[in-house]
């Protein structure tokens, strides 16, 4: 199993450009998450999904959109990138439900917006 | 006030030393996770705890639910243990979306 994969690993964007980050998992997990990691701060939740076709906002959703058309994929879009979106982005997945379960993280995408 | 606080923020140790990293939280939780992140690397789950103590190799994690406190111990530390250790909690309430709330991490450097 590949676990959780992310594409791309690195990207440099100019202000105003758009891009989509792809997260894929092969563990049949229901729940998927997008987090961002910034220096001096803990990871913060951007958006999440509790199942195919569902998405919801997290702590820092502004400037991002997401889609979960297939259970195994969770896409994060930046429609008009801003320098404040320079960050490392991590996708994670878990079985979901009431009982806690392990979260599995992707390798991260390092995004720089100039 | 952060819901998850870790201490220390930075820790330097000599190879072989016993290391303790602490995590305190201020909310009701259903589970606490300890994660490891190597420089420039991804995030790996070390432990998930709801109560008591877990051990894996040289790593030991404990949690005291009443005191809202957890510790991660590393015995006989080695330079390859150098990484950022992150404490994260899953909130305990009905309908939880299961996401984690993270501490800022503890950067550990083990010198040979």
Interface residues (C-beta under 8 A of the other chain):
Chain A: X31 X33 X35 X40 X41 X42 X43 X44 X45 X48 X50 X56 X58 X90 X92 X94 X96 X97 X98 X99 X100 X101 X102 X103 X104 X105 X106 X107 X108
Chain B: X2 X4 X30 X31 X33 X35 X41 X42 X43 X44 X45 X48 X50 X86 X88 X90 X96 X97 X98 X99 X100 X101 X102 X103 X104 X105
